[in-house]
């Protein structure tokens, strides 16, 4: 169990960085004057990022 702890911390950090990145992209896309917002409210850059991150490594 103790050997799994470092791996768990790395995975949690990656997850939190991904959440932060998506939140920042949405905030930037929904800023006044931004033309990058799609009808769904998701920026094109974020949608493309999700497609890339869904690919197997």
FENLIN-V765899 format. One record per helix or strand. SS is the DSSP state (hx for helix, st for strand). FROM is the first residue (numbers start at 1). TO is the last residue. If there is no record, write none. Layout:
# FENLIN-V765899
<<SS/FROM/TO> <SS/FROM/TO>>
This chain:
# FENLIN-V765899
<<hx/2/29> <st/37/37> <st/43/43> <hx/44/53>>
